[in-house]
Amino acid sequence: MMKLKTTYLLLFIGIFTFSFCDESKTIATVCNVENPLEDFAFLKEAKNSIDVIDCGGKSSITQYTYNSEIVFEVNICDQIADGQTIVYNCSGETVCIFGGIAGQNTCPDFEDNATNKILLYGN
């Protein structure tokens, strides 16, 4: 009888202990990569440009959700009058262009509809 109680006690302790194990410790990914600034060539190049160019203004790479997809807004030197801000999707395709000589705004709803802002890199 004592062996049966000991077995049940050990079984209970084992179940109790393993019920608190967190199996959901997965690495968070964005666009199926762990580090978009290093894993995407277009963002790595933008980051390197920010590091090299001293324009006296702010530069940034910001992640958003826009139209239900993850996008990256690359703004290299906001002080340049004819500079462009470009928004890319995970494939590196241009989604939006703002500014430039022509004063483009290919996504007039971006400011209102871009959510989940995360600054990935900037000065």
N, C-alpha and C positions, 0 to 999 in steps of 0.2 A: 504494500500500500504506500510506503514511504517513497519507493522508486517512482511510482506513478505520479505522486504529488511533485516530486523533484522534476520529473520530465515535463509536466504541465507548467511548472514555474519557469523552467528554462525556455520552453516554447513560448510562453507569454513574454518573457524578457526579450527574446529574439525578435518576435513580431513587433513589440513595442519599440525596440531600438531601431529596426529597419524602417519603421513607418515614418521616422523623422529624417531619413536620408533624403537629400535634395537631389533628385536625378535630373532636374531641369537646369543644371549648371552648364548651359551651352554658351558658347561665345556668341555675342550679339554680332550680327552681320548686317551690312547695308548693301543692297544690290548683290548679295551673295559673296561679299568680300569682307574681311575683318577690318581692313584699314584702307578706305577709299583714297586717301591722300597718297598712299604709297602703291596701292594695287591698280589704280587707274592711271594710265600714262598721261591723259589729258589733265588730270588734277595734279599729278606730280609735277608736270611741266608748269602749270599755273603757280604752284607753290614755289618752285624754283625761281620763277619770274618775280614773284613778290619779294623773295629774299635778295635778288640781285638789283632790282630797280629801286632807287631811292627817289621817290617822286615828291616827297613832302606831304603826301596825303595818305588817306587810309586805303588799304587793300584788304580784301577778304575772300574767303571761300566759305560759303554758307550752304548748308543742306536744308531743304524744305520738302514738304509734300505739296505737290501742285497737280491738280486734275488726277488725283488718286495714284500718283507715281512719285517716287523719290527723284528729286532734281538737285542740282548743284549750281548755285549762283556764283560766278567768278567775276569779281570786281577788282581789277588791277588799277590802282591809282585813281581814286574818285576825284582828284583835283585837276586832272587833264580835261580841258573843255571838250575835246573831241573824242574822249575815251569811251569805250564801250563796256557795258556789263553784259555778260553772256550767261544764259542758263542752259545747262546741259542735262540730259537724262543719263541713266546708268550706262548706256552704250556709247556715250561721248557725242551723241548727236545734239545739235543745237535745237533747243526748244523755244527760247526767247532771246531777243537782242534789244538792248536799251542803249540809247545815246548814239555816239558817233557823229560824224559830220552832218549826216542827214537827220539826226535827232530821232532815230527809230524807236518805236515802241511796238513790237510785234505781239506783245501780250498785255494789253491794257488792263486786264483783270488780275494780273499777277499779284499786285500788292494786296488786293482784297481777298484773293483765294489761296495764296501760299500760306501754309500753316506748318506747325511743328518746326520752327526755326531753330537750327543748331549751328553755331559758329564752329567750323572745323579748323580754320586757320585765319589769322589776320594780325594786323599791327595797329 
